[in-house]
Amino acid sequence: MESDRDNLTHQDEALPASEFEQEEERDRHHFGNWPEAAGLAFTILVTWLVFAFTG
C-alpha cells in the first residue's frame, strides 16, 4: 500500500503529459521572462557593487 507521503512527493511525475498541461493551464501563472531578466539585472548590480566598493 502506497502512503500519502509518497503520492505528494511524486505527484507531478505520476501525471500524464496531457493532464499536467491542463493543470498548468488552470493555474494561469504566466509571468513571462521578466522574473529572469530582473534577477539577472539584480545579480549584475550586486556584483558591480561588490567589486566597486571592495576593489
PQR file with spaces between the fields and no chain letter, atoms N, CA, C, O and H, PARSE charges and radii, in Angstrom:
ATOM       1  N    MET     1       0.840   -1.180    0.000 -0.4000 1.5000
ATOM       2  CA   MET     1       0.000    0.000    0.000 -0.0000 2.0000
ATOM       3  C    MET     1       0.884    1.242    0.000  0.5500 1.7000
ATOM       4  O    MET     1       1.815    1.350    0.797 -0.5500 1.4000
ATOM       5  N    GLU     2       0.596    2.142   -0.866 -0.4000 1.5000
ATOM       6  CA   GLU     2       1.384    3.356   -1.012 -0.0000 2.0000
ATOM       7  C    GLU     2       0.859    4.427   -0.056  0.5500 1.7000
ATOM       8  O    GLU     2      -0.348    4.646    0.047 -0.5500 1.4000
ATOM       9  H    GLU     2      -0.161    2.053   -1.513  0.4000 1.0000
ATOM      10  N    SER     3       1.776    5.083    0.634 -0.4000 1.5000
ATOM      11  CA   SER     3       1.345    6.095    1.595 -0.0000 2.0000
ATOM      12  C    SER     3       1.049    7.418    0.895  0.5500 1.7000
ATOM      13  O    SER     3       1.457    7.634   -0.246 -0.5500 1.4000
ATOM      14  H    SER     3       2.757    4.905    0.550  0.4000 1.0000
ATOM      15  N    ASP     4       0.330    8.304    1.596 -0.4000 1.5000
ATOM      16  CA   ASP     4       0.028    9.632    1.055 -0.0000 2.0000
ATOM      17  C    ASP     4       1.298   10.447    0.873  0.5500 1.7000
ATOM      18  O    ASP     4       1.376   11.286   -0.025 -0.5500 1.4000
ATOM      19  H    ASP     4      -0.001    8.129    2.523  0.4000 1.0000
ATOM      20  N    ARG     5       2.291   10.206    1.718 -0.4000 1.5000
ATOM      21  CA   ARG     5       3.552   10.937    1.605 -0.0000 2.0000
ATOM      22  C    ARG     5       4.224   10.667    0.258  0.5500 1.7000
ATOM      23  O    ARG     5       4.755   11.585   -0.366 -0.5500 1.4000
ATOM      24  H    ARG     5       2.227    9.525    2.448  0.4000 1.0000
ATOM      25  N    ASP     6       4.201    9.425   -0.185 -0.4000 1.5000
ATOM      26  CA   ASP     6       4.778    9.087   -1.489 -0.0000 2.0000
ATOM      27  C    ASP     6       4.005    9.748   -2.618  0.5500 1.7000
ATOM      28  O    ASP     6       4.605   10.189   -3.598 -0.5500 1.4000
ATOM      29  H    ASP     6       3.769    8.679    0.322  0.4000 1.0000
ATOM      30  N    ASN     7       2.688    9.825   -2.500 -0.4000 1.5000
ATOM      31  CA   ASN     7       1.871   10.478   -3.526 -0.0000 2.0000
ATOM      32  C    ASN     7       2.201   11.954   -3.623  0.5500 1.7000
ATOM      33  O    ASN     7       2.278   12.493   -4.727 -0.5500 1.4000
ATOM      34  H    ASN     7       2.200    9.467   -1.704  0.4000 1.0000
ATOM      35  N    LEU     8       2.398   12.622   -2.490 -0.4000 1.5000
ATOM      36  CA   LEU     8       2.723   14.037   -2.500 -0.0000 2.0000
ATOM      37  C    LEU     8       4.109   14.281   -3.083  0.5500 1.7000
ATOM      38  O    LEU     8       4.331   15.277   -3.771 -0.5500 1.4000
ATOM      39  H    LEU     8       2.335   12.184   -1.594  0.4000 1.0000
ATOM      40  N    THR     9       5.028   13.386   -2.811 -0.4000 1.5000
ATOM      41  CA   THR     9       6.397   13.560   -3.288 -0.0000 2.0000
ATOM      42  C    THR     9       6.489   13.401   -4.795  0.5500 1.7000
ATOM      43  O    THR     9       7.251   14.119   -5.443 -0.5500 1.4000
ATOM      44  H    THR     9       4.848   12.576   -2.252  0.4000 1.0000
ATOM      45  N    HIS    10       5.734   12.483   -5.362 -0.4000 1.5000
ATOM      46  CA   HIS    10       5.869   12.149   -6.775 -0.0000 2.0000
ATOM      47  C    HIS    10       4.642   12.531   -7.590  0.5500 1.7000
ATOM      48  O    HIS    10       4.398   11.942   -8.643 -0.5500 1.4000
ATOM      49  H    HIS    10       5.115   11.900   -4.835  0.4000 1.0000
ATOM      50  N    GLN    11       3.873   13.493   -7.131 -0.4000 1.5000
ATOM      51  CA   GLN    11       2.600   13.743   -7.797 -0.0000 2.0000
ATOM      52  C    GLN    11       2.761   14.291   -9.212  0.5500 1.7000
ATOM      53  O    GLN    11       2.002   13.892  -10.095 -0.5500 1.4000
ATOM      54  H    GLN    11       4.071   13.971   -6.275  0.4000 1.0000
ATOM      55  N    ASP    12       3.708   15.183   -9.467 -0.4000 1.5000
ATOM      56  CA   ASP    12       3.872   15.724  -10.815 -0.0000 2.0000
ATOM      57  C    ASP    12       4.464   14.693  -11.767  0.5500 1.7000
ATOM      58  O    ASP    12       4.114   14.665  -12.947 -0.5500 1.4000
ATOM      59  H    ASP    12       4.324   15.508   -8.749  0.4000 1.0000
ATOM      60  N    GLU    13       5.348   13.854  -11.269 -0.4000 1.5000
ATOM      61  CA   GLU    13       5.966   12.853  -12.126 -0.0000 2.0000
ATOM      62  C    GLU    13       4.987   11.759  -12.531  0.5500 1.7000
ATOM      63  O    GLU    13       5.167   11.117  -13.566 -0.5500 1.4000
ATOM      64  H    GLU    13       5.632   13.877  -10.310  0.4000 1.0000
ATOM      65  N    ALA    14       3.954   11.542  -11.724 -0.4000 1.5000
ATOM      66  CA   ALA    14       2.999   10.468  -11.998 -0.0000 2.0000
ATOM      67  C    ALA    14       1.914   10.877  -12.987  0.5500 1.7000
ATOM      68  O    ALA    14       1.207   10.018  -13.514 -0.5500 1.4000
ATOM      69  H    ALA    14       3.808   12.063  -10.884  0.4000 1.0000
ATOM      70  N    LEU    15       1.772   12.163  -13.246 -0.4000 1.5000
ATOM      71  CA   LEU    15       0.734   12.631  -14.164 -0.0000 2.0000
ATOM      72  C    LEU    15       1.144   12.418  -15.614  0.5500 1.7000
ATOM      73  O    LEU    15       2.306   12.618  -15.968 -0.5500 1.4000
ATOM      74  H    LEU    15       2.347   12.861  -12.818  0.4000 1.0000
ATOM      75  N    PRO    16       0.207   12.017  -16.445 -0.5600 1.5000
ATOM      76  CA   PRO    16       0.484   12.005  -17.885  0.2800 2.0000
ATOM      77  C    PRO    16       0.684   13.436  -18.390  0.5500 1.7000
ATOM      78  O    PRO    16       0.205   14.385  -17.771 -0.5500 1.4000
ATOM      79  N    ALA    17       1.372   13.587  -19.485 -0.4000 1.5000
ATOM      80  CA   ALA    17       1.719   14.911  -20.008 -0.0000 2.0000
ATOM      81  C    ALA    17       0.485   15.769  -20.284  0.5500 1.7000
ATOM      82  O    ALA    17       0.493   16.968  -20.009 -0.5500 1.4000
ATOM      83  H    ALA    17       1.761   12.815  -19.988  0.4000 1.0000
ATOM      84  N    SER    18      -0.567   15.167  -20.822 -0.4000 1.5000
ATOM      85  CA   SER    18      -1.762   15.945  -21.149 -0.0000 2.0000
ATOM      86  C    SER    18      -2.429   16.489  -19.881  0.5500 1.7000
ATOM      87  O    SER    18      -2.873   17.637  -19.862 -0.5500 1.4000
ATOM      88  H    SER    18      -0.573   14.193  -21.046  0.4000 1.0000
ATOM      89  N    GLU    19      -2.501   15.682  -18.835 -0.4000 1.5000
ATOM      90  CA   GLU    19      -3.095   16.151  -17.583 -0.0000 2.0000
ATOM      91  C    GLU    19      -2.241   17.227  -16.938  0.5500 1.7000
ATOM      92  O    GLU    19      -2.769   18.179  -16.362 -0.5500 1.4000
ATOM      93  H    GLU    19      -2.141   14.749  -18.850  0.4000 1.0000
ATOM      94  N    PHE    20      -0.928   17.085  -17.030 -0.4000 1.5000
ATOM      95  CA   PHE    20      -0.026   18.088  -16.470 -0.0000 2.0000
ATOM      96  C    PHE    20      -0.209   19.428  -17.165  0.5500 1.7000
ATOM      97  O    PHE    20      -0.250   20.468  -16.508 -0.5500 1.4000
ATOM      98  H    PHE    20      -0.499   16.313  -17.498  0.4000 1.0000
ATOM      99  N    GLU    21      -0.319   19.413  -18.487 -0.4000 1.5000
ATOM     100  CA   GLU    21      -0.521   20.648  -19.240 -0.0000 2.0000
ATOM     101  C    GLU    21      -1.859   21.305  -18.882  0.5500 1.7000
ATOM     102  O    GLU    21      -1.938   22.528  -18.765 -0.5500 1.4000
ATOM     103  H    GLU    21      -0.286   18.568  -19.021  0.4000 1.0000
ATOM     104  N    GLN    22      -2.903   20.498  -18.711 -0.4000 1.5000
ATOM     105  CA   GLN    22      -4.205   21.041  -18.319 -0.0000 2.0000
ATOM     106  C    GLN    22      -4.137   21.673  -16.934  0.5500 1.7000
ATOM     107  O    GLN    22      -4.729   22.727  -16.706 -0.5500 1.4000
ATOM     108  H    GLN    22      -2.839   19.505  -18.806  0.4000 1.0000
ATOM     109  N    GLU    23      -3.427   21.044  -16.017 -0.4000 1.5000
ATOM     110  CA   GLU    23      -3.281   21.597  -14.672 -0.0000 2.0000
ATOM     111  C    GLU    23      -2.496   22.908  -14.699  0.5500 1.7000
ATOM     112  O    GLU    23      -2.845   23.856  -13.996 -0.5500 1.4000
ATOM     113  H    GLU    23      -2.946   20.188  -16.203  0.4000 1.0000
ATOM     114  N    GLU    24      -1.460   22.962  -15.493 -0.4000 1.5000
ATOM     115  CA   GLU    24      -0.684   24.200  -15.615 -0.0000 2.0000
ATOM     116  C    GLU    24      -1.528   25.318  -16.216  0.5500 1.7000
ATOM     117  O    GLU    24      -1.393   26.475  -15.817 -0.5500 1.4000
ATOM     118  H    GLU    24      -1.176   22.192  -16.065  0.4000 1.0000
ATOM     119  N    GLU    25      -2.386   24.994  -17.157 -0.4000 1.5000
ATOM     120  CA   GLU    25      -3.260   25.998  -17.769 -0.0000 2.0000
ATOM     121  C    GLU    25      -4.276   26.519  -16.752  0.5500 1.7000
ATOM     122  O    GLU    25      -4.603   27.705  -16.754 -0.5500 1.4000
ATOM     123  H    GLU    25      -2.496   24.054  -17.481  0.4000 1.0000
ATOM     124  N    ARG    26      -4.768   25.648  -15.896 -0.4000 1.5000
ATOM     125  CA   ARG    26      -5.716   26.077  -14.866 -0.0000 2.0000
ATOM     126  C    ARG    26      -5.066   27.017  -13.854  0.5500 1.7000
ATOM     127  O    ARG    26      -5.732   27.905  -13.322 -0.5500 1.4000
ATOM     128  H    ARG    26      -4.503   24.684  -15.894  0.4000 1.0000
ATOM     129  N    ASP    27      -3.785   26.832  -13.584 -0.4000 1.5000
ATOM     130  CA   ASP    27      -3.091   27.682  -12.613 -0.0000 2.0000
ATOM     131  C    ASP    27      -2.989   29.124  -13.093  0.5500 1.7000
ATOM     132  O    ASP    27      -3.025   30.051  -12.284 -0.5500 1.4000
ATOM     133  H    ASP    27      -3.245   26.110  -14.016  0.4000 1.0000
ATOM     134  N    ARG    28      -2.862   29.317  -14.399 -0.4000 1.5000
ATOM     135  CA   ARG    28      -2.824   30.638  -15.031 -0.0000 2.0000
ATOM     136  C    ARG    28      -1.739   31.557  -14.488  0.5500 1.7000
ATOM     137  O    ARG    28      -1.968   32.757  -14.337 -0.5500 1.4000
ATOM     138  H    ARG    28      -2.833   28.564  -15.056  0.4000 1.0000
ATOM     139  N    HIS    29      -0.582   31.022  -14.196 -0.4000 1.5000
ATOM     140  CA   HIS    29       0.549   31.841  -13.765 -0.0000 2.0000
ATOM     141  C    HIS    29       1.516   31.959  -14.938  0.5500 1.7000
ATOM     142  O    HIS    29       2.445   31.163  -15.074 -0.5500 1.4000
ATOM     143  H    HIS    29      -0.396   30.047  -14.319  0.4000 1.0000
ATOM     144  N    HIS    30       1.288   32.952  -15.771 -0.4000 1.5000
ATOM     145  CA   HIS    30       2.134   33.181  -16.934 -0.0000 2.0000
ATOM     146  C    HIS    30       2.893   34.481  -16.718  0.5500 1.7000
ATOM     147  O    HIS    30       2.430   35.547  -17.122 -0.5500 1.4000
ATOM     148  H    HIS    30       0.534   33.599  -15.660  0.4000 1.0000
ATOM     149  N    PHE    31       4.045   34.398  -16.088 -0.4000 1.5000
ATOM     150  CA   PHE    31       4.815   35.593  -15.765 -0.0000 2.0000
ATOM     151  C    PHE    31       5.705   36.044  -16.900  0.5500 1.7000
ATOM     152  O    PHE    31       6.207   37.168  -16.872 -0.5500 1.4000
ATOM     153  H    PHE    31       4.421   33.531  -15.760  0.4000 1.0000
ATOM     154  N    GLY    32       5.915   35.212  -17.889 -0.4000 1.5000
ATOM     155  CA   GLY    32       6.807   35.574  -18.978 -0.0000 2.0000
ATOM     156  C    GLY    32       8.256   35.451  -18.542  0.5500 1.7000
ATOM     157  O    GLY    32       8.585   34.652  -17.666 -0.5500 1.4000
ATOM     158  H    GLY    32       5.508   34.300  -17.912  0.4000 1.0000
ATOM     159  N    ASN    33       9.117   36.246  -19.158 -0.4000 1.5000
ATOM     160  CA   ASN    33      10.546   36.162  -18.851 -0.0000 2.0000
ATOM     161  C    ASN    33      11.041   37.271  -17.937  0.5500 1.7000
ATOM     162  O    ASN    33      12.233   37.323  -17.634 -0.5500 1.4000
ATOM     163  H    ASN    33       8.850   36.895  -19.870  0.4000 1.0000
ATOM     164  N    TRP    34      10.154   38.164  -17.486 -0.4000 1.5000
ATOM     165  CA   TRP    34      10.637   39.293  -16.703 -0.0000 2.0000
ATOM     166  C    TRP    34      11.233   38.889  -15.365  0.5500 1.7000
ATOM     167  O    TRP    34      12.139   39.591  -14.915 -0.5500 1.4000
ATOM     168  H    TRP    34       9.186   38.121  -17.732  0.4000 1.0000
ATOM     169  N    PRO    35      10.810   37.813  -14.674 -0.5600 1.5000
ATOM     170  CA   PRO    35      11.483   37.460  -13.419  0.2800 2.0000
ATOM     171  C    PRO    35      12.957   37.083  -13.638  0.5500 1.7000
ATOM     172  O    PRO    35      13.817   37.430  -12.829 -0.5500 1.4000
ATOM     173  N    GLU    36      13.239   36.374  -14.734 -0.4000 1.5000
ATOM     174  CA   GLU    36      14.618   36.016  -15.019 -0.0000 2.0000
ATOM     175  C    GLU    36      15.435   37.250  -15.384  0.5500 1.7000
ATOM     176  O    GLU    36      16.585   37.378  -14.963 -0.5500 1.4000
ATOM     177  H    GLU    36      12.540   36.092  -15.391  0.4000 1.0000
ATOM     178  N    ALA    37      14.854   38.157  -16.160 -0.4000 1.5000
ATOM     179  CA   ALA    37      15.558   39.383  -16.540 -0.0000 2.0000
ATOM     180  C    ALA    37      15.812   40.257  -15.317  0.5500 1.7000
ATOM     181  O    ALA    37      16.901   40.813  -15.179 -0.5500 1.4000
ATOM     182  H    ALA    37      13.920   38.053  -16.502  0.4000 1.0000
ATOM     183  N    ALA    38      14.837   40.387  -14.433 -0.4000 1.5000
ATOM     184  CA   ALA    38      15.017   41.180  -13.214 -0.0000 2.0000
ATOM     185  C    ALA    38      16.073   40.539  -12.313  0.5500 1.7000
ATOM     186  O    ALA    38      16.893   41.241  -11.721 -0.5500 1.4000
ATOM     187  H    ALA    38      13.952   39.935  -14.545  0.4000 1.0000
ATOM     188  N    GLY    39      16.056   39.234  -12.208 -0.4000 1.5000
ATOM     189  CA   GLY    39      17.063   38.529  -11.406 -0.0000 2.0000
ATOM     190  C    GLY    39      18.459   38.711  -11.967  0.5500 1.7000
ATOM     191  O    GLY    39      19.414   38.896  -11.212 -0.5500 1.4000
ATOM     192  H    GLY    39      15.390   38.663  -12.688  0.4000 1.0000
ATOM     193  N    LEU    40      18.588   38.660  -13.283 -0.4000 1.5000
ATOM     194  CA   LEU    40      19.885   38.860  -13.920 -0.0000 2.0000
ATOM     195  C    LEU    40      20.375   40.282  -13.690  0.5500 1.7000
ATOM     196  O    LEU    40      21.547   40.488  -13.374 -0.5500 1.4000
ATOM     197  H    LEU    40      17.812   38.509  -13.896  0.4000 1.0000
ATOM     198  N    ALA    41      19.492   41.268  -13.847 -0.4000 1.5000
ATOM     199  CA   ALA    41      19.878   42.658  -13.618 -0.0000 2.0000
ATOM     200  C    ALA    41      20.284   42.874  -12.163  0.5500 1.7000
ATOM     201  O    ALA    41      21.264   43.570  -11.898 -0.5500 1.4000
ATOM     202  H    ALA    41      18.540   41.101  -14.104  0.4000 1.0000
ATOM     203  N    PHE    42      19.560   42.299  -11.229 -0.4000 1.5000
ATOM     204  CA   PHE    42      19.891   42.431   -9.814 -0.0000 2.0000
ATOM     205  C    PHE    42      21.241   41.782   -9.513  0.5500 1.7000
ATOM     206  O    PHE    42      22.039   42.334   -8.754 -0.5500 1.4000
ATOM     207  H    PHE    42      18.764   41.734  -11.444  0.4000 1.0000
ATOM     208  N    THR    43      21.501   40.618  -10.099 -0.4000 1.5000
ATOM     209  CA   THR    43      22.778   39.935   -9.892 -0.0000 2.0000
ATOM     210  C    THR    43      23.934   40.764  -10.428  0.5500 1.7000
ATOM     211  O    THR    43      24.975   40.877   -9.781 -0.5500 1.4000
ATOM     212  H    THR    43      20.853   40.169  -10.715  0.4000 1.0000
ATOM     213  N    ILE    44      23.754   41.339  -11.599 -0.4000 1.5000
ATOM     214  CA   ILE    44      24.797   42.193  -12.171 -0.0000 2.0000
ATOM     215  C    ILE    44      25.035   43.412  -11.287  0.5500 1.7000
ATOM     216  O    ILE    44      26.182   43.796  -11.059 -0.5500 1.4000
ATOM     217  H    ILE    44      22.908   41.247  -12.125  0.4000 1.0000
ATOM     218  N    LEU    45      23.962   44.025  -10.787 -0.4000 1.5000
ATOM     219  CA   LEU    45      24.089   45.184   -9.903 -0.0000 2.0000
ATOM     220  C    LEU    45      24.842   44.829   -8.625  0.5500 1.7000
ATOM     221  O    LEU    45      25.752   45.554   -8.224 -0.5500 1.4000
ATOM     222  H    LEU    45      23.030   43.713  -10.972  0.4000 1.0000
ATOM     223  N    VAL    46      24.481   43.747   -7.996 -0.4000 1.5000
ATOM     224  CA   VAL    46      25.147   43.337   -6.753 -0.0000 2.0000
ATOM     225  C    VAL    46      26.611   43.014   -7.015  0.5500 1.7000
ATOM     226  O    VAL    46      27.473   43.391   -6.221 -0.5500 1.4000
ATOM     227  H    VAL    46      23.741   43.158   -8.322  0.4000 1.0000
ATOM     228  N    THR    47      26.908   42.326   -8.111 -0.4000 1.5000
ATOM     229  CA   THR    47      28.299   42.011   -8.452 -0.0000 2.0000
ATOM     230  C    THR    47      29.096   43.285   -8.668  0.5500 1.7000
ATOM     231  O    THR    47      30.223   43.403   -8.186 -0.5500 1.4000
ATOM     232  H    THR    47      26.208   42.020   -8.756  0.4000 1.0000
ATOM     233  N    TRP    48      28.524   44.236   -9.387 -0.4000 1.5000
ATOM     234  CA   TRP    48      29.215   45.513   -9.614 -0.0000 2.0000
ATOM     235  C    TRP    48      29.459   46.242   -8.298  0.5500 1.7000
ATOM     236  O    TRP    48      30.542   46.785   -8.080 -0.5500 1.4000
ATOM     237  H    TRP    48      27.609   44.140   -9.778  0.4000 1.0000
ATOM     238  N    LEU    49      28.453   46.256   -7.414 -0.4000 1.5000
ATOM     239  CA   LEU    49      28.614   46.907   -6.112 -0.0000 2.0000
ATOM     240  C    LEU    49      29.721   46.262   -5.287  0.5500 1.7000
ATOM     241  O    LEU    49      30.507   46.962   -4.647 -0.5500 1.4000
ATOM     242  H    LEU    49      27.573   45.815   -7.591  0.4000 1.0000
ATOM     243  N    VAL    50      29.789   44.956   -5.297 -0.4000 1.5000
ATOM     244  CA   VAL    50      30.822   44.247   -4.540 -0.0000 2.0000
ATOM     245  C    VAL    50      32.206   44.652   -5.049  0.5500 1.7000
ATOM     246  O    VAL    50      33.089   44.963   -4.250 -0.5500 1.4000
ATOM     247  H    VAL    50      29.151   44.388   -5.816  0.4000 1.0000
ATOM     248  N    PHE    51      32.403   44.651   -6.359 -0.4000 1.5000
ATOM     249  CA   PHE    51      33.711   44.992   -6.892 -0.0000 2.0000
ATOM     250  C    PHE    51      33.995   46.489   -6.791  0.5500 1.7000
ATOM     251  O    PHE    51      35.153   46.882   -6.644 -0.5500 1.4000
ATOM     252  H    PHE    51      31.686   44.398   -7.008  0.4000 1.0000
ATOM     253  N    ALA    52      32.976   47.321   -6.867 -0.4000 1.5000
ATOM     254  CA   ALA    52      33.182   48.773   -6.796 -0.0000 2.0000
ATOM     255  C    ALA    52      33.621   49.202   -5.408  0.5500 1.7000
ATOM     256  O    ALA    52      34.428   50.124   -5.285 -0.5500 1.4000
ATOM     257  H    ALA    52      32.036   47.001   -6.987  0.4000 1.0000
ATOM     258  N    PHE    53      33.122   48.571   -4.366 -0.4000 1.5000
ATOM     259  CA   PHE    53      33.428   49.018   -3.009 -0.0000 2.0000
ATOM     260  C    PHE    53      34.512   48.205   -2.321  0.5500 1.7000
ATOM     261  O    PHE    53      35.011   48.623   -1.277 -0.5500 1.4000
ATOM     262  H    PHE    53      32.467   47.822   -4.466  0.4000 1.0000
ATOM     263  N    THR    54      34.894   47.057   -2.871 -0.4000 1.5000
ATOM     264  CA   THR    54      35.947   46.249   -2.239 -0.0000 2.0000
ATOM     265  C    THR    54      37.237   46.294   -3.036  0.5500 1.7000
ATOM     266  O    THR    54      38.298   45.936   -2.524 -0.5500 1.4000
ATOM     267  H    THR    54      34.488   46.717   -3.720  0.4000 1.0000
ATOM     268  N    GLY    55      37.157   46.730   -4.278 -0.4000 1.5000
ATOM     269  CA   GLY    55      38.327   46.879   -5.113 -0.0000 2.0000
ATOM     270  C    GLY    55      38.873   45.579   -5.525  0.5500 1.7000
ATOM     271  O    GLY    55      39.873   45.529   -6.241 -0.5500 1.4000
ATOM     272  H    GLY    55      36.296   47.021   -4.694  0.4000 1.0000
